[in-house]
Amino acid sequence: MGKLINLNGDADKNKTLQKILEQLDTLKDELAELLSASEDTDTDSAGMDALTEALDALEDAAELIDEVLD
């Protein structure tokens, strides 16, 4: 008896990763807007640093997912 081959496995994974990448891009854009708006107000520097680190982490995650998809 031959082995069954799942032909949809990689396609499903890539679709899921693509959706995650799109959501990360949206989240990055929204966080960047929030950071920009926060610069105009008196947001504490610790809060700004935390938001900036979060944005950096999202950018790193998006880059890694993009590498997997290529």
N, C-alpha and C positions, 0 to 999 in steps of 0.2 A: 504494500500500500504506500502510495506517495505521501509526502508531507504537504499540508495545506500552507499556502503562502498568503499572507495578509497584504494585499496590494494597496489597501487604503490606509494602512498604518502611518506611513510617512506623509501622505497627503493630509490626513487628519491632523497630525502633529504640526505640519507647516501652516495649516489654516488656523489652528489655535494660536500658534506663535505669532502669526500675522495679526490676528485680532488683538492679542496682548500688546504687540508693538504699536498698533493704532491707538489703543487706549493709553499707553504710556506717552505717546506723542501729545495726545489731548491733555493729559494730566500735566505734562511738562509745560505746555503752553499756558495753562491756567495758573500753575504755580509761578511761572515767570511773570505773568500779569500781576499776581498778588504781590510778588516781591517788588515789582516796579511801583505799584500803588503804595506799598509799605514804606518805600524810600521817601515818599512825599509826606509821610506822617511821622509821628514820633514813636515808631516801633522800636523797642529796645534792641540793642545790638546782639544780645544772646538769641533773641527770637529770629532776627534776620540771619544770623549765622546758621541756626538750625534749619531754616527754610532753604538757605543756599546749599547746605550739605545735602538736604533732601533732593533738591533739584539736581545736584551733581550725581547722586546715587541713581536717580531716574535716568539720567543721560547715559551713565555707565551700563545700566541694565538694558536700555534700548540698543546700545552699540553691540552688546554681547548677543542679544537676540538676533539682531541684523546679521551678525557674523554667522550664526547658526543657520540662518535662512539662505545665505549665499553659498 
